[in-house]
Amino acid sequence: MKPPIVSLNIRNDDGPAGGGVSFAALLEEGLIARGWRVCRDLRPGLDAILLLSFRHGSAYATYSVAAARRYALLHPGVVLLTRINDSDQARFKSLGINDPDYRGAAEAE
Protein backbone atom coordinates (compact mmCIF):
# COMPACT_ATOMS: atom_id res chain seq x y z
CA MET A 1 0.00 0.00 0.00
CA LYS A 2 1.42 3.39 -1.00
CA PRO A 3 1.83 6.01 1.71
CA PRO A 4 -0.63 8.89 1.55
CA ILE A 5 0.73 12.19 0.22
CA VAL A 6 -0.14 15.61 1.64
CA SER A 7 0.88 18.94 0.15
CA LEU A 8 1.53 21.97 2.36
CA ASN A 9 1.38 25.35 0.61
CA ILE A 10 4.09 26.97 2.68
CA ARG A 11 7.79 26.70 1.97
CA ASN A 12 10.23 25.09 4.34
CA ASP A 13 12.47 27.80 5.79
CA ASP A 14 15.24 27.28 8.31
CA GLY A 15 15.63 30.99 8.96
CA PRO A 16 13.49 33.26 11.12
CA ALA A 17 9.90 33.15 9.94
CA GLY A 18 6.36 33.34 11.24
CA GLY A 19 4.38 30.75 13.15
CA GLY A 20 3.01 29.14 9.99
CA VAL A 21 6.47 27.97 8.91
CA SER A 22 7.19 26.55 12.38
CA PHE A 23 3.78 24.89 12.47
CA ALA A 24 4.40 23.32 9.05
CA ALA A 25 7.82 21.97 10.08
CA LEU A 26 6.44 20.31 13.21
CA LEU A 27 3.41 18.99 11.34
CA GLU A 28 5.63 17.57 8.60
CA GLU A 29 7.74 15.77 11.21
CA GLY A 30 4.65 14.22 12.78
CA LEU A 31 3.11 13.21 9.47
CA ILE A 32 6.32 11.55 8.25
CA ALA A 33 6.59 9.66 11.56
CA ARG A 34 3.08 8.32 10.87
CA GLY A 35 3.87 7.15 7.35
CA TRP A 36 2.77 10.13 5.26
CA ARG A 37 4.78 11.67 2.44
CA VAL A 38 4.89 15.48 2.53
CA CYS A 39 5.49 17.81 -0.40
CA ARG A 40 5.15 21.54 -1.03
CA ASP A 41 3.66 21.50 -4.54
CA LEU A 42 0.57 20.33 -6.43
CA ARG A 43 1.93 17.14 -7.97
CA PRO A 44 -0.24 14.31 -9.32
CA GLY A 45 -1.48 11.73 -6.82
CA LEU A 46 -2.10 13.90 -3.76
CA ASP A 47 -4.42 12.57 -1.07
CA ALA A 48 -4.69 15.85 0.83
CA ILE A 49 -3.85 19.54 0.55
CA LEU A 50 -3.37 21.63 3.67
CA LEU A 51 -3.57 25.36 3.05
CA LEU A 52 -1.38 27.14 5.57
CA SER A 53 -0.85 30.45 3.76
CA PHE A 54 -3.74 32.48 2.35
CA ARG A 55 -1.98 35.75 1.64
CA HIS A 56 -1.80 36.42 -2.07
CA GLY A 57 1.79 37.01 -3.07
CA SER A 58 3.21 35.80 0.23
CA ALA A 59 6.93 35.04 0.11
CA TYR A 60 6.19 31.82 2.01
CA ALA A 61 3.33 30.43 -0.08
CA THR A 62 4.36 27.77 -2.60
CA TYR A 63 1.01 27.98 -4.43
CA SER A 64 -2.21 29.97 -4.10
CA VAL A 65 -5.59 29.08 -2.65
CA ALA A 66 -7.00 29.39 -6.19
CA ALA A 67 -4.47 26.84 -7.51
CA ALA A 68 -5.38 24.42 -4.70
CA ARG A 69 -9.06 24.90 -5.47
CA ARG A 70 -8.49 24.16 -9.18
CA TYR A 71 -6.51 21.04 -8.25
CA ALA A 72 -9.30 19.83 -5.93
CA LEU A 73 -11.95 20.41 -8.62
CA LEU A 74 -9.90 18.33 -11.09
CA HIS A 75 -9.16 15.62 -8.49
CA PRO A 76 -12.40 15.10 -6.51
CA GLY A 77 -10.81 12.47 -4.23
CA VAL A 78 -8.34 14.92 -2.68
CA VAL A 79 -9.15 16.29 0.78
CA LEU A 80 -8.72 20.06 1.01
CA LEU A 81 -8.02 21.41 4.51
CA THR A 82 -7.38 24.91 5.80
CA ARG A 83 -5.50 26.20 8.81
CA ILE A 84 -7.35 29.00 10.55
CA ASN A 85 -4.89 31.34 12.22
CA ASP A 86 -6.83 33.36 14.74
CA SER A 87 -3.81 35.54 15.53
CA ASP A 88 -4.32 37.10 12.10
CA GLN A 89 -7.70 38.41 13.23
CA ALA A 90 -6.23 41.12 15.45
CA ARG A 91 -3.23 41.79 13.19
CA PHE A 92 -5.30 42.40 10.08
CA LYS A 93 -8.11 44.26 11.81
CA SER A 94 -5.51 46.73 13.08
CA LEU A 95 -4.56 47.28 9.41
CA GLY A 96 -8.20 47.67 8.37
CA ILE A 97 -8.41 44.24 6.73
CA ASN A 98 -11.13 41.91 8.00
CA ASP A 99 -11.02 38.13 8.32
CA PRO A 100 -8.39 37.20 5.68
CA ASP A 101 -8.11 33.57 6.74
CA TYR A 102 -11.85 33.04 6.86
CA ARG A 103 -12.26 34.48 3.36
CA GLY A 104 -9.54 32.15 2.15
CA ALA A 105 -11.24 29.19 3.82
CA ALA A 106 -14.56 30.06 2.18
CA GLU A 107 -12.84 30.29 -1.21
CA ALA A 108 -11.20 26.90 -0.66
CA GLU A 109 -14.57 25.27 0.05
Secondary structure, 3 states (H helix, E strand, C coil): CCCCEEEECECCCCCCCCHHHHHHHHHHHHHHHCCCEEECCCCCCCCEEEECCCCCCCCCECCCHHHHHHHHHHCCCCEEEECCCCHHHHHHHHCCCCCHHHHHHHHHC
